Protein backbone atom coordinates (compact mmCIF):
# COMPACT_ATOMS: atom_id res chain seq x y z
CA UNK A 1 0.00 0.00 0.00
CA UNK A 2 1.40 3.40 -0.97
CA UNK A 3 1.68 6.55 1.08
CA UNK A 4 -1.12 9.04 0.59
CA UNK A 5 -1.89 12.56 1.78
CA UNK A 6 -5.40 13.90 2.33
CA UNK A 7 -5.98 17.61 3.00
CA UNK A 8 -9.44 18.88 4.02
CA UNK A 9 -10.89 22.11 5.37
CA UNK A 10 -13.29 21.51 8.25
CA UNK A 11 -15.67 24.00 9.81
CA UNK A 12 -16.02 24.07 13.60
CA UNK A 13 -18.97 21.67 13.67
CA UNK A 14 -17.23 19.05 11.55
CA UNK A 15 -13.97 19.49 13.47
CA UNK A 16 -15.78 18.91 16.78
CA UNK A 17 -17.49 15.84 15.33
CA UNK A 18 -14.16 14.41 14.22
CA UNK A 19 -12.64 15.02 17.67
CA UNK A 20 -15.54 13.17 19.28
CA UNK A 21 -15.18 10.22 16.92
CA UNK A 22 -11.46 9.91 17.62
CA UNK A 23 -11.84 9.89 21.40
CA UNK A 24 -11.47 6.35 22.63
CA UNK A 25 -9.92 5.17 19.37
CA UNK A 26 -6.45 3.55 19.50
CA UNK A 27 -4.38 6.66 18.80
CA UNK A 28 -1.50 8.45 20.44
CA UNK A 29 -2.53 12.08 21.01
CA UNK A 30 -0.20 15.06 20.59
CA UNK A 31 -0.57 18.80 20.11
CA UNK A 32 2.05 20.32 17.77
CA UNK A 33 2.25 24.11 17.50
CA UNK A 34 -0.74 25.78 15.79
CA UNK A 35 -2.86 22.64 16.01
CA UNK A 36 -5.98 21.57 17.90
CA UNK A 37 -4.64 18.06 18.04
CA UNK A 38 -2.65 15.37 16.28
CA UNK A 39 -3.36 11.63 16.43
CA UNK A 40 -0.92 8.92 15.44
CA UNK A 41 -1.91 5.34 14.84
CA UNK A 42 -1.09 2.31 12.73
CA UNK A 43 0.11 3.74 9.42
CA UNK A 44 -1.51 7.16 9.76
CA UNK A 45 -0.90 10.61 11.22
CA UNK A 46 -3.76 13.12 11.31
CA UNK A 47 -3.30 16.75 12.36
CA UNK A 48 -6.12 19.25 12.77
CA UNK A 49 -4.77 22.80 12.71
CA UNK A 50 -6.43 25.73 14.46
CA UNK A 51 -7.27 27.13 11.02
CA UNK A 52 -9.55 24.11 10.44
CA UNK A 53 -7.16 22.45 8.02
CA UNK A 54 -6.93 18.69 8.47
CA UNK A 55 -3.89 16.85 7.11
CA UNK A 56 -3.99 13.04 7.10
CA UNK A 57 -0.92 11.19 5.84
CA UNK A 58 0.38 7.64 5.67
CA UNK A 59 -0.50 4.20 4.38
CA UNK A 60 -3.67 4.06 6.47
CA UNK A 61 -5.39 7.14 5.07
CA UNK A 62 -8.09 5.13 3.28
CA UNK A 63 -9.10 3.34 6.49
CA UNK A 64 -9.00 6.58 8.50
CA UNK A 65 -11.19 8.31 5.92
CA UNK A 66 -13.71 5.48 5.93
CA UNK A 67 -13.90 5.13 9.72
CA UNK A 68 -13.73 8.73 10.87
CA UNK A 69 -14.48 11.11 8.00
CA UNK A 70 -17.68 9.80 6.46
CA UNK A 71 -19.56 12.36 8.53
CA UNK A 72 -17.01 14.94 9.63
CA UNK A 73 -15.40 15.26 6.23
CA UNK A 74 -18.54 15.20 4.11
CA UNK A 75 -18.62 18.28 1.91
CA UNK A 76 -15.16 19.40 2.95
CA UNK A 77 -13.49 17.36 0.24
CA UNK A 78 -15.69 18.98 -2.38
CA UNK A 79 -14.64 22.46 -1.33
CA UNK A 80 -10.94 21.96 -0.69
CA UNK A 81 -10.16 18.90 -2.77
CA UNK A 82 -8.57 15.58 -1.90
CA UNK A 83 -4.88 15.93 -2.53
CA UNK A 84 -3.61 12.52 -3.60
CA UNK A 85 -0.56 13.64 -5.52
CA UNK A 86 0.82 16.68 -3.70
CA UNK A 87 -0.53 19.03 -6.39
CA UNK A 88 -2.90 21.89 -5.67
CA UNK A 89 -6.47 22.24 -6.82
CA UNK A 90 -7.43 24.08 -9.98
CA UNK A 91 -4.55 25.77 -11.73
CA UNK A 92 -1.94 23.84 -9.79
CA UNK A 93 -3.18 20.56 -11.21
CA UNK A 94 -2.06 21.67 -14.66
CA UNK A 95 1.41 22.62 -13.49
CA UNK A 96 4.08 20.27 -14.72
CA UNK A 97 5.58 18.34 -11.83
CA UNK A 98 9.28 19.17 -11.40
CA UNK A 99 11.83 16.37 -11.63
CA UNK A 100 12.11 14.40 -8.42
CA UNK A 101 14.79 15.70 -6.10
CA UNK A 102 16.42 12.28 -5.92
CA UNK A 103 16.76 12.24 -9.71
CA UNK A 104 18.30 15.70 -9.94
CA UNK A 105 20.65 15.00 -7.05
CA UNK A 106 21.77 11.70 -8.50
CA UNK A 107 24.46 13.27 -10.65
CA UNK A 108 26.03 15.14 -7.73
CA UNK A 109 28.25 14.03 -4.86
CA UNK A 110 25.34 14.23 -2.43
CA UNK A 111 25.08 11.07 -0.32
CA UNK A 112 21.39 10.10 -0.44
CA UNK A 113 21.99 7.27 2.07
CA UNK A 114 22.55 9.70 4.95
CA UNK A 115 20.02 11.40 7.19
CA UNK A 116 20.03 15.04 6.11
CA UNK A 117 19.16 18.35 7.71
CA UNK A 118 18.38 20.94 5.06
CA UNK A 119 17.63 24.62 5.57
CA UNK A 120 16.27 27.44 3.44
CA UNK A 121 14.66 30.84 3.91
CA UNK A 122 11.64 32.82 2.73
CA UNK A 123 10.88 36.53 2.81
CA UNK A 124 14.43 37.70 2.14
CA UNK A 125 13.35 39.62 -0.96
CA UNK A 126 9.96 40.72 0.37
CA UNK A 127 9.69 44.28 1.66
CA UNK A 128 6.75 43.44 3.90
CA UNK A 129 6.50 40.58 6.36
CA UNK A 130 9.04 38.50 8.24
CA UNK A 131 12.21 36.68 7.33
CA UNK A 132 11.66 32.97 7.90
CA UNK A 133 14.29 30.24 8.05
CA UNK A 134 13.21 26.61 8.28
CA UNK A 135 15.19 23.40 8.72
CA UNK A 136 13.90 19.90 8.02
CA UNK A 137 15.54 16.62 9.04
CA UNK A 138 14.85 13.68 6.72
CA UNK A 139 15.86 10.05 6.79
CA UNK A 140 16.67 8.57 3.37
CA UNK A 141 13.23 6.94 3.29
CA UNK A 142 11.47 10.23 4.06
CA UNK A 143 13.56 12.02 1.44
CA UNK A 144 12.54 9.51 -1.23
CA UNK A 145 8.89 9.82 -0.24
CA UNK A 146 8.88 13.62 -0.49
CA UNK A 147 10.75 13.56 -3.77
CA UNK A 148 8.25 11.11 -5.23
CA UNK A 149 5.41 13.36 -4.01
CA UNK A 150 6.85 16.22 -6.06
CA UNK A 151 8.08 18.37 -3.18
CA UNK A 152 10.26 21.01 -4.83
CA UNK A 153 11.75 24.43 -4.22
CA UNK A 154 9.02 26.59 -2.71
CA UNK A 155 9.71 29.27 -5.29
CA UNK A 156 8.55 26.86 -8.01
CA UNK A 157 5.19 26.13 -6.34
CA UNK A 158 2.11 28.32 -6.14
CA UNK A 159 0.72 29.49 -2.81
CA UNK A 160 -2.16 27.01 -2.81
CA UNK A 161 0.23 24.09 -3.08
CA UNK A 162 2.58 25.60 -0.50
CA UNK A 163 -0.27 25.95 1.99
CA UNK A 164 -1.12 22.25 1.58
CA UNK A 165 2.39 20.82 1.59
CA UNK A 166 3.76 22.92 4.46
CA UNK A 167 1.50 21.50 7.20
CA UNK A 168 1.90 17.98 5.78
CA UNK A 169 5.69 18.22 6.03
CA UNK A 170 5.50 19.64 9.56
CA UNK A 171 3.14 16.85 10.61
CA UNK A 172 5.36 14.02 9.42
CA UNK A 173 8.96 15.31 9.55
CA UNK A 174 11.23 16.90 12.14
CA UNK A 175 11.15 20.64 11.52
CA UNK A 176 12.46 23.79 13.16
CA UNK A 177 11.39 27.33 12.24
CA UNK A 178 12.96 30.69 13.02
CA UNK A 179 10.53 33.50 12.17
CA UNK A 180 11.92 37.02 12.50
CA UNK A 181 8.93 39.35 12.49
CA UNK A 182 9.75 42.83 11.16
CA UNK A 183 10.48 44.53 14.52
CA UNK A 184 12.97 41.81 15.48
CA UNK A 185 14.37 41.66 11.95
CA UNK A 186 14.96 45.42 11.89
CA UNK A 187 16.69 45.35 15.28
CA UNK A 188 19.00 42.50 14.23
CA UNK A 189 19.71 44.07 10.84
CA UNK A 190 20.67 47.33 12.55
CA UNK A 191 22.87 45.48 15.06
CA UNK A 192 24.76 43.38 12.50
CA UNK A 193 24.68 45.77 9.54
CA UNK A 194 24.87 42.72 7.31
CA UNK A 195 21.97 40.59 6.07
CA UNK A 196 24.18 37.56 5.46
CA UNK A 197 25.33 37.49 9.08
CA UNK A 198 21.71 37.66 10.20
CA UNK A 199 20.83 34.84 7.80
CA UNK A 200 23.71 32.66 8.98
CA UNK A 201 22.64 33.03 12.60
CA UNK A 202 19.01 32.17 11.77
CA UNK A 203 19.99 29.12 9.69
CA UNK A 204 22.29 27.94 12.47
CA UNK A 205 19.56 28.32 15.11
CA UNK A 206 17.13 26.19 13.10
CA UNK A 207 19.74 23.57 12.20
CA UNK A 208 21.06 23.20 15.76
CA UNK A 209 17.52 22.42 16.93
CA UNK A 210 17.49 19.27 14.78
CA UNK A 211 20.96 18.05 13.84
CA UNK A 212 22.45 14.91 15.35
CA UNK A 213 25.80 13.19 15.12
CA UNK A 214 26.57 11.78 11.65
CA UNK A 215 23.86 13.88 9.97
CA UNK A 216 24.64 15.69 6.75
CA UNK A 217 23.77 19.40 6.85
CA UNK A 218 22.90 21.02 3.51
CA UNK A 219 22.43 24.78 3.25
CA UNK A 220 21.39 26.69 0.14
CA UNK A 221 24.48 28.91 -0.12
CA UNK A 222 23.68 32.63 0.28
CA UNK A 223 27.09 34.12 1.09
CA UNK A 224 30.70 33.30 1.89
CA UNK A 225 31.04 29.75 3.23
CA UNK A 226 32.89 30.95 6.30
CA UNK A 227 29.71 32.60 7.65
CA UNK A 228 27.84 29.32 8.09
CA UNK A 229 30.99 27.52 9.21
CA UNK A 230 31.39 30.06 12.00
CA UNK A 231 27.70 30.07 12.94
CA UNK A 232 27.66 26.25 13.22
CA UNK A 233 31.02 25.88 14.93
CA UNK A 234 30.89 23.01 17.41
CA UNK A 235 27.59 21.63 16.13
CA UNK A 236 27.35 17.92 15.27
CA UNK A 237 26.97 16.84 11.67
CA UNK A 238 28.86 17.55 8.47
CA UNK A 239 28.15 20.86 6.73
CA UNK A 240 27.96 21.32 2.99
CA UNK A 241 26.89 24.51 1.21
CA UNK A 242 25.85 24.61 -2.42
CA UNK A 243 24.01 26.87 -4.85
CA UNK A 244 20.56 25.64 -5.93
CA UNK A 245 20.53 23.23 -3.00
CA UNK A 246 16.74 22.86 -3.36
CA UNK A 247 17.53 19.84 -5.56
CA UNK A 248 18.09 18.05 -2.23
CA UNK A 249 14.80 16.86 -0.72
CA UNK A 250 15.53 18.18 2.79
CA UNK A 251 16.29 21.67 1.46
CA UNK A 252 13.25 21.59 -0.82
CA UNK A 253 11.08 20.62 2.15
CA UNK A 254 12.61 23.41 4.24
CA UNK A 255 11.88 25.85 1.43
CA UNK A 256 8.21 24.82 1.43
CA UNK A 257 7.90 25.06 5.23
CA UNK A 258 9.60 28.46 5.29
CA UNK A 259 7.36 29.82 2.54
CA UNK A 260 4.22 28.46 4.18
CA UNK A 261 5.18 30.11 7.47
CA UNK A 262 5.85 33.37 5.63
CA UNK A 263 2.41 33.27 3.96
CA UNK A 264 0.71 32.55 7.28
CA UNK A 265 2.58 35.44 8.91
CA UNK A 266 1.50 37.78 6.08
CA UNK A 267 -2.11 36.70 6.66
CA UNK A 268 -1.76 37.42 10.37
CA UNK A 269 -0.18 40.84 9.88
CA UNK A 270 -2.72 41.80 7.22
CA UNK A 271 -5.57 40.95 9.57
CA UNK A 272 -3.96 42.62 12.57
CA UNK A 273 -3.38 45.93 10.78
CA UNK A 274 -6.37 45.84 8.39
CA UNK A 275 -4.16 46.19 5.31
CA UNK A 276 -3.70 43.64 2.54
CA UNK A 277 0.08 43.29 2.65
CA UNK A 278 1.63 42.39 -0.70
CA UNK A 279 4.51 40.03 -1.36
CA UNK A 280 7.69 41.01 -3.18
CA UNK A 281 9.43 44.34 -3.43
CA UNK A 282 7.62 46.00 -6.32
CA UNK A 283 4.72 48.38 -6.82
CA UNK A 284 2.11 46.26 -4.99
CA UNK A 285 4.29 46.27 -1.87
CA UNK A 286 4.74 50.05 -2.19
CA UNK A 287 0.96 50.57 -2.42
CA UNK A 288 0.37 48.35 0.59
CA UNK A 289 3.01 50.23 2.59
CA UNK A 290 1.41 53.58 1.74
CA UNK A 291 -1.98 52.23 2.83
CA UNK A 292 -0.41 51.07 6.11
CA UNK A 293 1.16 54.50 6.72
CA UNK A 294 -2.15 56.26 6.07
CA UNK A 295 -3.82 54.08 8.70
CA UNK A 296 -1.10 53.70 11.32
CA UNK A 297 1.50 56.40 10.65
CA UNK A 298 5.03 56.18 9.33
CA UNK A 299 6.54 55.59 12.75
CA UNK A 300 4.72 52.25 12.91
CA UNK A 301 6.00 51.02 9.53
CA UNK A 302 8.69 48.88 11.16
CA UNK A 303 5.96 46.61 12.52
CA UNK A 304 5.32 45.22 9.03
CA UNK A 305 8.26 46.28 6.83
CA UNK A 306 11.99 45.64 6.47
CA UNK A 307 13.04 49.25 6.81
CA UNK A 308 16.43 49.04 5.10
CA UNK A 309 14.78 48.23 1.74
CA UNK A 310 14.78 51.10 -0.78
CA UNK A 311 10.98 50.94 -0.76
CA UNK A 312 11.01 52.89 2.49
CA UNK A 313 12.60 55.93 0.87
CA UNK A 314 9.98 55.90 -1.90
CA UNK A 315 7.01 56.25 0.42
CA UNK A 316 7.03 60.02 0.20
CA UNK A 317 6.61 59.92 -3.56
CA UNK A 318 3.30 59.83 -5.39
N, C-alpha and C positions, 0 to 999 in steps of 0.2 A: 504494500500500500504506500502511495507516495505522500509526501508532505503537501499540505494545502493551507491556504490562508483565507479566512473569511472576515470581511470588515462590514459592519452594520452600524447604522445610526439609530439609537433607541431613544424614544421620549421617556419622560419620568415614569409613566405608568408601566410601560413595557420593561424598563430597567428594574423597577421594583418587583415585577412579576418574575423576572429572571432570577433575581436575588432570592426570592422565596423558593423557587424551584430547586435552586442549588443547595439550599440549607439542608443538611442531613445527607447529602450525596457524598460519595467517597472522594473528596478533593482536599488538597492542602490549600489553605487560605493565606493570602498575602495582601499587602497594600503598598504597591510601588508608588512613587511620587505621582501626583496628578491623577490618581485613580480612585474609584470607589472601592474596587476590590480586584483581586486576581485569584483565580483558582487553577490549580495544577493537578492533573490526574494522569491516568494511563494514556499516554500518547497525545495529550492535548494541554494547551495553556490558553486560558481565556482571561482577558483583561478588559474591564469596563472602566473607561476614563470618565472623569467628572464632566466632560463635555457631552457625554452620552454615546461616545464612540466605543463600540465593542470590537475587539480584535481577538479572533480565535485562530490558533495555529497549531499544526501538528498532523500526525497521521490519524488521529481520532476525531477530526473535525466533523466528518459525516455523522458519526454516532452522537456527538454532542449536539449537532444541529437537530437531529431527529428527536432526541430525548428532551432537550431543554429549550429549543427555540421555535417549536411548532406554534406556540402561542405568543411568546414574548417577541419573537422576531418577525411575526407576520406583518407584512406591509413595509417593514424597514428595508428588506432586501430590494423591494421594488423602487424605493426612493434613493438608496445609496449604492445599490449594486452589490453583487457577490463577486469579490475579487479572487478569482481562482488562478490568476497568472501573474499577479504583481502589477498589472497595468491598471490605469485609471479608467473611469467611465468616460463615455462620450469621445471627445477628441483624442484622449490619451490612447484609446484602443486602436487608433489608426497610426499611432507613432511606431516607427520601426524599432524593434527591440535592439539595443546595442549589443555588441559581441560580449559574450560571457567574460567576466573578469579573469577566470582561470585560463581561458583561451588566449586572451591578450597578454597575460603574464607569462605564458608558457615559454616565450622566446627570450625571457630575461633571466637574470641570475637569482630571481626571487625563489626562496625555498618554500614551496606550497605545503610541505609536510610539517611545518612548524606552526605552533600557535602564535598568532600575530595580533599585536595591538596597533591599530591604525588610527591616525588623527587627521582632522581637517577642520576648516573654519567656514563660517558664513557671516555675511554682514560687513566684511572688510571694505567692500566698495560701495556700500549703501550709506548715504548721508544720514538717513533717519533710522532709528532702531539700534539694537545692541550689536556687539561683536560676540559671536558664539563660537566656541571651540568644543568639539566633541571627540571622544575617543571610544573605540569599540574593540573588544577583545574577542577573537574568533578562533575556535579550533579548526583544524583542516576540514572536518566534516561540515561545520557551520559555514565556512567560507565557500565550499562547493555548493551548498544549498542556496545561499544568497546569490551566488553567481548564476546558478541555473534559473533562479527566479527573476533574473534581469536587473538586480540591484546595480546601479551605475552611479557615476558622478552626479551629485545632486543638481549641478548646473545643466545637465542634459535632460532632466525630468521636469515636467510641469508641476505646478503647485498642488494640483489635485492628487497626483501620484505621490508626491512627497508627503502629503498629509496622511496618506494611507500607510506608506511604507515605514515612516518614522516610528509611530507607536508599535508597529509589528516588530521592528528591530529591537526597540527598547524592551519589549515584553519577552523576547526570547534570547537576547544576547547581553553580555556584560557591557554596560555603557557608563560613561562618565561625561558630564556636561559642565562647562564653565561658561556662564552667560554674563557678560559685562554690560549691564544696562548703561545707557548714555552717561548718567552722572558719574558712575564709577569709571567708565571708559575715559571720560574727559580728564578725571583726576589722574589716572595712571598715565595717560598720554602726556599730560603736562609734566608729570614727575620724571618720566623716562626721556621724553623728547624724541622718542624713536619708536615707530609702530612695530618694527620687527622685534625689538626687545620685548615689547608688550605681548606680541604674539607668541614668542618663544616661552615666556613665563606661563601663558595660558595653556599652550599645548603641553608643557611639562606638568602642570597641575592635573590636567585630565589624564595624562598617561600614567603618572605616578599612582593614581587612584586604582589602576587596573593591573599594571604590569607585574609579572612574576618572573622568577629565575628561569632562564632558558627561553623566554619569549623573544620573538623578533619584533622590534618597534619600527614601524614605517611611517614617516612623516612626509606629507606633500611639501617639498622644499619651497620656502618663501623668502629666504635670505641666506647670508653666509652660514655654512655648516657649523661653524664654531658657536653660533648663538644657541642652537639646540643642544650641542654637546655640553656647553656650560650649564644650561638650564637643567639638563638631566644628569649632571655629574653625580655619581654615587648610586644612581637608580639601577635596579636589576634589568636584565634584558640586553639585547644587542640592537643598537640604533643604526638605521639606514635612512638616508634622506634622498629623495629623487623627484625630479620634475614629473608632472602628470602621474602622480602616484595613485590616482583614483582607479587605475587599472588593477590595483590590488583590492580584493574584496573588502578587507577590513577598513581601508581608507574610503572606499566607495560608501560603505555603510555609515562611517563617521560623517561623511559629507551629507548624506541624507538626514541623519539625526540632527546635525548642526543646522541644516536649512529648515527642517521642520520646527525646531525650537525657535529659530529666528522668526518664522512666519507666525507662530503662536504669540511671540512677544510683540510683534507688530499689531496683531489683533488686540492684545491687551492694552497697549499704549493708545491705539486708536480709540478704543472704547473709553478709556480713562479720561482722555483729553478731548473727546468729541470731535476729532479730526481724522479724516481718512488718510493715514500716513502712507506715502508711496515708496516703493522700493527703488533702488538705484540711486544715481547721482545726477540725473538729468532734470528736465523741465518739470515733470510731475512732482518730483521731490521738492523743487523750489516752490511750486504752487502750494503744496501741502505745508511747507515751512512758513510761508507767508500767512496762510490761514491760521496756523497755530499762533503766530505772533499777534495777529489781530485779536484772537480770543484770550490769550494768556500773557502777552507781553514778551518783549525780546529777552528780558532777563531770565525768563523761564525756558528759553530755547534749549538749554543744555539738558533738560529733562528728557528730550526726545531726539536730539541731534548730536552728531559728532562735530564739535565746534571747529576743529582745525581744517575741515573741508573748505574748499573755496566757495562752496554754496553759501556759507555764512556771510561772506563779504558782499554777495549779490542781493541780499535781502532788501537793501535800500533802494534797489533799482526797480522801476516799473511797477 
